[in-house]
Amino acid sequence: MDLKGVDLNLLPVLDALLRQRSATRAARELDMSQSTLSSALGRLRQQLGDELFVRTGRGLRPTSRAAALAGPVADILDRVRDQVLATRSFDPATARREFRLAHTDVGAFVLWPRIVRAVRSRAPHLRLALRVLDQPSLGAALADGAVDMAIGSFPRLPATLIQRRLFDRHYVALVSREHRLAGQRLSLRRFAETPQLVVHGNSGVQDVISELLAAQQLQRQDLLELPSYLMVPPLL
């Protein structure tokens, strides 16, 4: 395709629609009217020869063509911002952009309150978009630019991703005060033999624990599987 016939100003529109999956939210992010965004989407469809998005009850669903463009478009726009438009080093006080951050329950509980407070005070124009991703899809999301960074416990990420240890935390077993094991020292065998509520979040930690137990010829007695730690206290 000849670039002379392509309106590159439409790339931010495509990027916003791919991330927001909503014309209303995309228009708000781009500070444009709904009619202007609809017109821009029409031109995108014409130039790319694809419907790009299909309306559903849950918002806009990208076509396979649009989904394939998500990573390249985000990468192009980041390069333009960082290498073409940047005339000085990053200044959080004046920077205007969105960072897409993935997290686990641990990341949400421990770090997000502090991160949000720091961003509000030091980078008031930045926008944070938080995403919950399971570990199998996280590597691809980081590689194609769907998210910029992830915070949490991810024991099985590809070696190609750059990781930094922020802190160490110890896992504990919780029981009610009336439980027969309350206040007692818990051996590995007793831990495995006691019926448990197991939180299968998005970090993959529980799979690692199960494998470590299996190496000792032990298997947990899973009474109930939960998707989030928030559900644990009322069930103990």
GROMACS elastic network, one bead per residue, 0.5 to 0.9 nm:
[ bonds ]
;  ai    aj funct       b0    kb
    1     4     6  0.86883   500
    1     5     6  0.79753   500
    1     6     6  0.82764   500
    2     5     6  0.59265   500
    2     6     6  0.72537   500
    3     6     6  0.50239   500
    3     7     6  0.80819   500
    3     8     6  0.86271   500
    4     7     6  0.80692   500
    5    47     6  0.81445   500
    6     9     6  0.88054   500
    6    10     6  0.87474   500
    6    47     6  0.68208   500
    7    10     6  0.58969   500
    7    11     6  0.80764   500
    7    43     6  0.86222   500
    7    44     6  0.84704   500
    7    47     6  0.83712   500
    8    11     6  0.56054   500
    8    12     6  0.84112   500
    9    12     6  0.66429   500
    9    13     6  0.78433   500
   10    13     6  0.52267   500
   10    14     6  0.64436   500
   10    15     6  0.87726   500
   10    40     6  0.65549   500
   10    41     6  0.80081   500
   10    43     6  0.81038   500
   10    44     6  0.67379   500
   11    14     6  0.50893   500
   11    15     6  0.61099   500
   11    16     6  0.86084   500
   11    44     6  0.85240   500
   11    73     6  0.67646   500
   11    74     6  0.87499   500
   11    76     6  0.88245   500
   11    77     6  0.77392   500
   12    16     6  0.60570   500
   12    17     6  0.85439   500
   12    30     6  0.80581   500
   12    73     6  0.82362   500
   12    74     6  0.85330   500
   12    77     6  0.73597   500
   13    16     6  0.52306   500
   13    17     6  0.61981   500
   13    18     6  0.85919   500
   13    26     6  0.74511   500
   13    27     6  0.83276   500
   13    30     6  0.75574   500
   13    37     6  0.72981   500
   13    40     6  0.71940   500
   13    41     6  0.74141   500
   13    44     6  0.87632   500
   14    17     6  0.52122   500
   14    18     6  0.61241   500
   14    19     6  0.86978   500
   14    40     6  0.88500   500
   14    41     6  0.75327   500
   14    44     6  0.77025   500
   14    52     6  0.89323   500
   14    66     6  0.84248   500
   14    69     6  0.89398   500
   14    70     6  0.83006   500
   14    73     6  0.79031   500
   15    18     6  0.51684   500
   15    19     6  0.63116   500
   15    20     6  0.85810   500
   15    26     6  0.88888   500
   15    69     6  0.88213   500
   15    70     6  0.67424   500
   15    73     6  0.63871   500
   15    74     6  0.62924   500
   15    77     6  0.84992   500
   16    19     6  0.52308   500
   16    20     6  0.58612   500
   16    21     6  0.79700   500
   16    22     6  0.87028   500
   16    23     6  0.86998   500
   16    25     6  0.83776   500
   16    26     6  0.52082   500
   16    27     6  0.82071   500
   16    29     6  0.74505   500
   16    30     6  0.76478   500
   17    20     6  0.52219   500
   17    21     6  0.52798   500
   17    22     6  0.62514   500
   17    23     6  0.64692   500
   17    25     6  0.82438   500
   17    26     6  0.55629   500
   17    27     6  0.86184   500
   17    53     6  0.86562   500
   17    60     6  0.80144   500
   17    62     6  0.87427   500
   18    21     6  0.56083   500
   18    22     6  0.84341   500
   18    26     6  0.88286   500
   18    53     6  0.87449   500
   18    60     6  0.85205   500
   18    61     6  0.85790   500
   18    62     6  0.69695   500
   18    66     6  0.76275   500
   18    67     6  0.75014   500
   18    69     6  0.89314   500
   18    70     6  0.64570   500
   19    22     6  0.84208   500
   19    26     6  0.81942   500
   19    70     6  0.82535   500
   19   146     6  0.78322   500
   20    23     6  0.76746   500
   20    24     6  0.87788   500
   20    25     6  0.62042   500
   20    26     6  0.59047   500
   20    59     6  0.89964   500
   20    60     6  0.85609   500
   21    25     6  0.79820   500
   21    26     6  0.77567   500
   21    53     6  0.86800   500
   21    58     6  0.86766   500
   21    59     6  0.58087   500
   21    61     6  0.66290   500
   21    62     6  0.78380   500
   22    25     6  0.53904   500
   22    26     6  0.60538   500
   22    27     6  0.85194   500
   22    58     6  0.88585   500
   22    59     6  0.55010   500
   22    60     6  0.56813   500
   22    61     6  0.89817   500
   23    26     6  0.50758   500
   23    27     6  0.59784   500
   23    28     6  0.85153   500
   23    34     6  0.71022   500
   23    37     6  0.73708   500
   23    38     6  0.78191   500
   23    59     6  0.82607   500
   23    60     6  0.76686   500
   24    27     6  0.52682   500
   24    28     6  0.62666   500
   24    29     6  0.87240   500
   24    33     6  0.87399   500
   24    34     6  0.66230   500
   24    37     6  0.89469   500
   25    28     6  0.50270   500
   25    29     6  0.61356   500
   25    30     6  0.86273   500
   26    29     6  0.50839   500
   26    30     6  0.61816   500
   26    31     6  0.84235   500
   26    32     6  0.86516   500
   26    34     6  0.88601   500
   26    37     6  0.81139   500
   27    30     6  0.51547   500
   27    31     6  0.58534   500
   27    32     6  0.51502   500
   27    33     6  0.60244   500
   27    34     6  0.58875   500
   27    36     6  0.82996   500
   27    37     6  0.61313   500
   28    32     6  0.64345   500
   28    33     6  0.76978   500
   28    34     6  0.84823   500
   29    32     6  0.79468   500
   30    33     6  0.88061   500
   30    37     6  0.88278   500
   32    35     6  0.83374   500
   32    36     6  0.63899   500
   32    37     6  0.67142   500
   33    36     6  0.52171   500
   33    37     6  0.63372   500
   33    38     6  0.86671   500
   34    37     6  0.51175   500
   34    38     6  0.60889   500
   34    39     6  0.85875   500
   35    38     6  0.50380   500
   35    39     6  0.61696   500
   35    40     6  0.86133   500
   36    39     6  0.51353   500
   36    40     6  0.62396   500
   36    41     6  0.86854   500
   37    41     6  0.61374   500
   37    42     6  0.85864   500
   38    41     6  0.50483   500
   38    42     6  0.62307   500
   38    43     6  0.87818   500
   39    42     6  0.50567   500
   39    43     6  0.64426   500
   39    44     6  0.87393   500
   40    43     6  0.51392   500
   40    44     6  0.62309   500
   40    45     6  0.87038   500
   41    45     6  0.61852   500
   41    46     6  0.86101   500
   41    52     6  0.86406   500
   42    45     6  0.51652   500
   42    46     6  0.63003   500
   42    47     6  0.87283   500
   42    51     6  0.88387   500
   43    46     6  0.50270   500
   43    47     6  0.60884   500
   43    48     6  0.84978   500
   44    47     6  0.51817   500
   44    48     6  0.59586   500
   44    49     6  0.80681   500
   44    50     6  0.83214   500
   44    51     6  0.87888   500
   44    52     6  0.82414   500
   45    48     6  0.53486   500
   45    49     6  0.55440   500
   45    50     6  0.52694   500
   45    51     6  0.55520   500
   45    52     6  0.64631   500
   46    49     6  0.52223   500
   46    50     6  0.71781   500
   46    51     6  0.84457   500
   47    50     6  0.82249   500
   48    51     6  0.84864   500
   48    52     6  0.84154   500
   49    52     6  0.86298   500
   50    53     6  0.86137   500
   50    63     6  0.82189   500
   50    65     6  0.72890   500
   50    66     6  0.81757   500
   51    54     6  0.72567   500
   51    62     6  0.86539   500
   51    63     6  0.71770   500
   51    65     6  0.87409   500
   51    66     6  0.85199   500
   52    61     6  0.83846   500
   52    62     6  0.56296   500
   52    63     6  0.51231   500
   52    64     6  0.78963   500
   52    65     6  0.65923   500
   52    66     6  0.50527   500
   52    67     6  0.83161   500
   53    60     6  0.57790   500
   53    61     6  0.53655   500
   53    63     6  0.56166   500
   53    66     6  0.72942   500
   54    59     6  0.83769   500
   54    60     6  0.55420   500
   54    61     6  0.51218   500
   54    62     6  0.63495   500
   54    63     6  0.70553   500
   55    58     6  0.79976   500
   55    59     6  0.59105   500
   55    61     6  0.62548   500
   55    62     6  0.89025   500
   56    59     6  0.52485   500
   56    60     6  0.59694   500
   56    61     6  0.66972   500
   57    60     6  0.83379   500
   58    61     6  0.82342   500
   62    65     6  0.76915   500
   62    66     6  0.54258   500
   62    67     6  0.57492   500
   63    66     6  0.51582   500
   63    67     6  0.61286   500
   63    68     6  0.85668   500
   64    67     6  0.50684   500
   64    68     6  0.61336   500
   64    69     6  0.87287   500
   65    68     6  0.52367   500
   65    69     6  0.65297   500
   66    69     6  0.51168   500
   66    70     6  0.65517   500
   67    70     6  0.53324   500
   67    71     6  0.81474   500
   68    71     6  0.70367   500
   68    72     6  0.79378   500
   69    72     6  0.54735   500
   69    73     6  0.58720   500
   69    74     6  0.84132   500
   70    73     6  0.54656   500
   70    74     6  0.61638   500
   70    75     6  0.85914   500
   70   144     6  0.76176   500
   70   145     6  0.77862   500
   70   146     6  0.73332   500
   71    74     6  0.52763   500
   71    75     6  0.60892   500
   71    76     6  0.86444   500
   71   141     6  0.87777   500
   71   143     6  0.81789   500
   71   145     6  0.51607   500
   71   146     6  0.64963   500
   72    75     6  0.50512   500
   72    76     6  0.61170   500
   72    77     6  0.86984   500
   72   144     6  0.74246   500
   72   145     6  0.80628   500
   73    76     6  0.51163   500
   73    77     6  0.62769   500
   73    78     6  0.85987   500
   74    77     6  0.52789   500
   74    78     6  0.61356   500
   74    79     6  0.86157   500
   74   144     6  0.84132   500
   74   145     6  0.63627   500
   74   146     6  0.78604   500
   75    78     6  0.51300   500
   75    79     6  0.61406   500
   75    80     6  0.86300   500
   75   144     6  0.81391   500
   75   145     6  0.67183   500
   76    79     6  0.51785   500
   76    80     6  0.62315   500
   76    81     6  0.87066   500
   77    80     6  0.50530   500
   77    81     6  0.61855   500
   77    82     6  0.85330   500
   78    81     6  0.51277   500
   78    82     6  0.59624   500
   78    83     6  0.82029   500
   79    82     6  0.50917   500
   79    83     6  0.54498   500
   79    84     6  0.70926   500
   79    85     6  0.88664   500
   80    83     6  0.54867   500
   80    85     6  0.60950   500
   80    86     6  0.81725   500
   81    84     6  0.59346   500
   81    86     6  0.59908   500
   82    85     6  0.63252   500
   82    86     6  0.52308   500
   82    87     6  0.87918   500
   82    90     6  0.88144   500
   83    86     6  0.57541   500
   83    87     6  0.84246   500
   84    87     6  0.79342   500
   86    89     6  0.72649   500
   86    90     6  0.80332   500
   88    91     6  0.81064   500
   90    94     6  0.86014   500
   90    95     6  0.70762   500
   91    94     6  0.57374   500
   91    95     6  0.57920   500
   91   123     6  0.82763   500
   92    95     6  0.50783   500
   92    96     6  0.83353   500
   92   119     6  0.83807   500
   92   122     6  0.62959   500
   92   124     6  0.79704   500
   92   125     6  0.81592   500
   92   126     6  0.77583   500
   93    96     6  0.89031   500
   93   121     6  0.86847   500
   93   122     6  0.57252   500
   93   124     6  0.65811   500
   93   125     6  0.73657   500
   93   126     6  0.87111   500
   94   123     6  0.69070   500
   94   124     6  0.78248   500
   94   125     6  0.66721   500
   94   126     6  0.84709   500
   95   123     6  0.69740   500
   95   124     6  0.84324   500
   95   125     6  0.62694   500
   95   126     6  0.63880   500
   96   123     6  0.85559   500
   96   124     6  0.86558   500
   96   125     6  0.52048   500
   96   126     6  0.52252   500
   96   127     6  0.76738   500
   97   125     6  0.74552   500
   97   126     6  0.54004   500
   97   127     6  0.62744   500
   97   128     6  0.87374   500
   98   126     6  0.59446   500
   98   128     6  0.57368   500
   98   129     6  0.69874   500
   99   126     6  0.76238   500
   99   127     6  0.63718   500
   99   128     6  0.51458   500
   99   129     6  0.62073   500
   99   130     6  0.84877   500
   99   147     6  0.76534   500
   99   148     6  0.62776   500
   99   149     6  0.81098   500
  100   127     6  0.85901   500
  100   128     6  0.61126   500
  100   130     6  0.60575   500
  100   131     6  0.71689   500
  100   145     6  0.88457   500
  100   146     6  0.73286   500
  100   148     6  0.52337   500
  100   149     6  0.68694   500
  100   150     6  0.87308   500
  101   128     6  0.70999   500
  101   129     6  0.60958   500
  101   131     6  0.59203   500
  101   132     6  0.85754   500
  101   147     6  0.56476   500
  101   148     6  0.58468   500
  101   149     6  0.50418   500
  101   150     6  0.55293   500
  101   151     6  0.75923   500
  102   107     6  0.87938   500
  102   129     6  0.84509   500
  102   130     6  0.57472   500
  102   132     6  0.55398   500
  102   133     6  0.62770   500
  102   138     6  0.80206   500
  102   147     6  0.65345   500
  102   148     6  0.79533   500
  102   149     6  0.62675   500
  102   151     6  0.63877   500
  102   152     6  0.84206   500
  103   106     6  0.77335   500
  103   107     6  0.53683   500
  103   108     6  0.63149   500
  103   112     6  0.89238   500
  103   130     6  0.73197   500
  103   131     6  0.64766   500
  103   132     6  0.56033   500
  103   133     6  0.69553   500
  103   134     6  0.89302   500
  103   149     6  0.86319   500
  103   150     6  0.54556   500
  103   152     6  0.55823   500
  103   153     6  0.86612   500
  103   202     6  0.84626   500
  103   203     6  0.86873   500
  104   107     6  0.51029   500
  104   108     6  0.62467   500
  104   109     6  0.86939   500
  104   132     6  0.65882   500
  104   133     6  0.75567   500
  104   134     6  0.80698   500
  104   150     6  0.83595   500
  104   151     6  0.69010   500
  104   152     6  0.51062   500
  104   153     6  0.70027   500
  104   154     6  0.85142   500
  104   201     6  0.72349   500
  104   202     6  0.59173   500
  104   203     6  0.60513   500
  105   108     6  0.50493   500
  105   109     6  0.61107   500
  105   110     6  0.84790   500
  105   132     6  0.86641   500
  105   152     6  0.74541   500
  105   201     6  0.71066   500
  105   202     6  0.77621   500
  105   203     6  0.82575   500
  105   228     6  0.71183   500
  105   229     6  0.71588   500
  105   230     6  0.88205   500
  106   109     6  0.52638   500
  106   110     6  0.59270   500
  106   111     6  0.79418   500
  106   151     6  0.84088   500
  106   152     6  0.57864   500
  106   153     6  0.71994   500
  106   203     6  0.88763   500
  106   229     6  0.89683   500
  107   110     6  0.54614   500
  107   111     6  0.54256   500
  107   112     6  0.65569   500
  107   150     6  0.86090   500
  107   151     6  0.53988   500
  107   153     6  0.76797   500
  108   111     6  0.59658   500
  108   112     6  0.51363   500
  108   113     6  0.76723   500
  108   151     6  0.83094   500
  108   152     6  0.80369   500
  109   112     6  0.66687   500
  109   113     6  0.75626   500
  110   113     6  0.72601   500
  110   114     6  0.79917   500
  111   114     6  0.54914   500
  111   115     6  0.60950   500
  111   116     6  0.86409   500
  111   151     6  0.82045   500
  111   152     6  0.89204   500
  112   116     6  0.58774   500
  112   117     6  0.84009   500
  113   116     6  0.53254   500
  113   117     6  0.62481   500
  113   118     6  0.86732   500
  114   117     6  0.51986   500
  114   118     6  0.61530   500
  114   119     6  0.86368   500
  115   118     6  0.51397   500
  115   119     6  0.61434   500
  115   120     6  0.86022   500
  116   119     6  0.51394   500
  116   120     6  0.61160   500
  116   121     6  0.86850   500
  116   128     6  0.82350   500
  117   120     6  0.51977   500
  117   121     6  0.63403   500
  117   122     6  0.86191   500
  118   121     6  0.53232   500
  118   122     6  0.59395   500
  118   123     6  0.76753   500
  119   122     6  0.52487   500
  119   124     6  0.63534   500
  119   125     6  0.86821   500
  119   126     6  0.72431   500
  119   127     6  0.87077   500
  119   128     6  0.87323   500
  120   123     6  0.57450   500
  120   125     6  0.81110   500
  120   126     6  0.81444   500
  121   124     6  0.61866   500
  123   126     6  0.56677   500
  123   127     6  0.89091   500
  124   127     6  0.82485   500
  129   147     6  0.89323   500
  130   147     6  0.89250   500
  131   147     6  0.79135   500
  131   150     6  0.89067   500
  132   202     6  0.76831   500
  133   136     6  0.83135   500
  133   137     6  0.65627   500
  133   138     6  0.59998   500
  133   141     6  0.86337   500
  133   202     6  0.64009   500
  133   203     6  0.86290   500
  134   137     6  0.58027   500
  134   138     6  0.62391   500
  134   201     6  0.76618   500
  134   203     6  0.63706   500
  134   204     6  0.79567   500
  135   138     6  0.50462   500
  135   139     6  0.72923   500
  135   154     6  0.67474   500
  135   155     6  0.88000   500
  135   156     6  0.76232   500
  135   157     6  0.74362   500
  135   202     6  0.58284   500
  135   203     6  0.55977   500
  135   204     6  0.64541   500
  136   139     6  0.68193   500
  136   140     6  0.80850   500
  136   156     6  0.87011   500
  136   157     6  0.83292   500
  136   202     6  0.87755   500
  136   204     6  0.87929   500
  137   140     6  0.56116   500
  137   141     6  0.62508   500
  137   142     6  0.88580   500
  138   141     6  0.50046   500
  138   142     6  0.61794   500
  138   143     6  0.85223   500
  138   147     6  0.84139   500
  138   150     6  0.81441   500
  138   157     6  0.80369   500
  139   142     6  0.52942   500
  139   143     6  0.61327   500
  139   144     6  0.87353   500
  139   157     6  0.65205   500
  139   158     6  0.67416   500
  139   161     6  0.76317   500
  140   144     6  0.60952   500
  140   145     6  0.84163   500
  140   146     6  0.82754   500
  141   144     6  0.54925   500
  141   145     6  0.60726   500
  141   147     6  0.57184   500
  141   148     6  0.84529   500
  142   145     6  0.52944   500
  142   146     6  0.61371   500
  142   147     6  0.52845   500
  142   148     6  0.61682   500
  142   149     6  0.69469   500
  142   150     6  0.81742   500
  142   161     6  0.82423   500
  143   146     6  0.77627   500
  143   147     6  0.83727   500
  143   148     6  0.89560   500
  143   161     6  0.82594   500
  144   147     6  0.79807   500
  145   148     6  0.61744   500
  147   150     6  0.75797   500
  151   154     6  0.84255   500
  152   203     6  0.72503   500
  153   203     6  0.57022   500
  153   204     6  0.80641   500
  153   205     6  0.73018   500
  154   157     6  0.61895   500
  154   202     6  0.85971   500
  154   203     6  0.52038   500
  154   204     6  0.66854   500
  154   205     6  0.73977   500
  155   203     6  0.74117   500
  155   204     6  0.68720   500
  155   205     6  0.68209   500
  155   208     6  0.79379   500
  156   159     6  0.87331   500
  156   203     6  0.87286   500
  156   204     6  0.75783   500
  157   160     6  0.83424   500
  157   161     6  0.71358   500
  157   163     6  0.88789   500
  158   161     6  0.58862   500
  159   162     6  0.75509   500
  159   163     6  0.88243   500
  165   168     6  0.77971   500
  173   186     6  0.88525   500
  173   191     6  0.84164   500
  174   182     6  0.87012   500
  174   233     6  0.88423   500
  174   236     6  0.79651   500
  175   178     6  0.80413   500
  175   179     6  0.61112   500
  175   180     6  0.88549   500
  175   181     6  0.74667   500
  175   182     6  0.63901   500
  175   236     6  0.62891   500
  176   179     6  0.52944   500
  176   180     6  0.89145   500
  176   181     6  0.89230   500
  176   182     6  0.70261   500
  176   233     6  0.88868   500
  176   236     6  0.56571   500
  177   180     6  0.84279   500
  177   181     6  0.87815   500
  177   182     6  0.58652   500
  177   183     6  0.84299   500
  178   181     6  0.84477   500
  178   182     6  0.69067   500
  179   182     6  0.53664   500
  180   183     6  0.86182   500
  180   184     6  0.84189   500
  181   184     6  0.53591   500
  181   185     6  0.79047   500
  181   186     6  0.76772   500
  182   185     6  0.86540   500
  186   189     6  0.82366   500
  186   190     6  0.61994   500
  186   191     6  0.62129   500
  187   190     6  0.51527   500
  187   191     6  0.60515   500
  187   192     6  0.86426   500
  188   191     6  0.50256   500
  188   192     6  0.62760   500
  188   193     6  0.87141   500
  188   213     6  0.81531   500
  188   218     6  0.86326   500
  189   192     6  0.51283   500
  189   193     6  0.61762   500
  189   194     6  0.86930   500
  189   213     6  0.88320   500
  189   218     6  0.70512   500
  189   219     6  0.89341   500
  190   193     6  0.50802   500
  190   194     6  0.61212   500
  191   194     6  0.55070   500
  191   195     6  0.85046   500
  191   196     6  0.87365   500
  191   220     6  0.76171   500
  191   221     6  0.89568   500
  192   195     6  0.78685   500
  192   196     6  0.85946   500
  192   213     6  0.76565   500
  192   218     6  0.64588   500
  192   219     6  0.58607   500
  192   221     6  0.63350   500
  193   196     6  0.88553   500
  193   218     6  0.83469   500
  193   219     6  0.75772   500
  193   220     6  0.61895   500
  193   221     6  0.59284   500
  194   220     6  0.74988   500
  194   221     6  0.61888   500
  194   222     6  0.85086   500
  195   220     6  0.75127   500
  195   222     6  0.57355   500
  195   223     6  0.53720   500
  195   224     6  0.85996   500
  196   220     6  0.76877   500
  196   221     6  0.61337   500
  196   222     6  0.50101   500
  196   223     6  0.51434   500
  196   224     6  0.67552   500
  196   225     6  0.85630   500
  197   221     6  0.89728   500
  197   222     6  0.62834   500
  197   223     6  0.57326   500
  197   225     6  0.59159   500
  197   226     6  0.70280   500
  197   232     6  0.74164   500
  197   235     6  0.83149   500
  197   236     6  0.82062   500
  198   206     6  0.77873   500
  198   222     6  0.64011   500
  198   223     6  0.76866   500
  198   224     6  0.62615   500
  198   226     6  0.60434   500
  198   227     6  0.86004   500
  198   232     6  0.88090   500
  199   206     6  0.74314   500
  199   224     6  0.85467   500
  199   225     6  0.58371   500
  199   227     6  0.56408   500
  199   228     6  0.59136   500
  199   229     6  0.62358   500
  199   231     6  0.88253   500
  199   232     6  0.80985   500
  200   203     6  0.80749   500
  200   204     6  0.74665   500
  200   205     6  0.80947   500
  200   206     6  0.63015   500
  200   207     6  0.84280   500
  200   225     6  0.65695   500
  200   226     6  0.59921   500
  200   227     6  0.53219   500
  200   228     6  0.71323   500
  200   229     6  0.88700   500
  201   204     6  0.70786   500
  201   205     6  0.81625   500
  201   206     6  0.81194   500
  201   226     6  0.77843   500
  201   227     6  0.52738   500
  201   228     6  0.58200   500
  201   229     6  0.79441   500
  202   205     6  0.83263   500
  202   227     6  0.83269   500
  202   228     6  0.89511   500
  203   206     6  0.79855   500
  204   207     6  0.54626   500
  204   208     6  0.67479   500
  205   208     6  0.51418   500
  205   209     6  0.63738   500
  205   210     6  0.87638   500
  206   209     6  0.50158   500
  206   210     6  0.61894   500
  206   211     6  0.86209   500
  207   210     6  0.51078   500
  207   211     6  0.62424   500
  207   212     6  0.86972   500
  208   211     6  0.51121   500
  208   212     6  0.62328   500
  208   213     6  0.86993   500
  209   212     6  0.51011   500
  209   213     6  0.62600   500
  209   214     6  0.85834   500
  210   213     6  0.51536   500
  210   214     6  0.61110   500
  210   215     6  0.86971   500
  210   218     6  0.84775   500
  210   219     6  0.70107   500
  210   220     6  0.72169   500
  211   215     6  0.62493   500
  211   216     6  0.88713   500
  211   219     6  0.89167   500
  212   215     6  0.51918   500
  212   216     6  0.68801   500
  212   218     6  0.85696   500
  213   216     6  0.52088   500
  213   217     6  0.64606   500
  213   219     6  0.60962   500
  213   220     6  0.77089   500
  214   218     6  0.50119   500
  214   219     6  0.60355   500
  214   220     6  0.89690   500
  215   218     6  0.72832   500
  216   219     6  0.87315   500
  219   222     6  0.89777   500
  222   225     6  0.69955   500
  226   229     6  0.75154   500
  226   231     6  0.70705   500
  226   232     6  0.77932   500
  227   230     6  0.87551   500
  227   231     6  0.79484   500
  228   231     6  0.58864   500
  228   232     6  0.76157   500
  229   232     6  0.53850   500
  229   233     6  0.80755   500
  230   233     6  0.70873   500
  230   234     6  0.88180   500
  231   234     6  0.66210   500
  231   235     6  0.70799   500
  232   235     6  0.54388   500
  232   236     6  0.64901   500
  233   236     6  0.55746   500
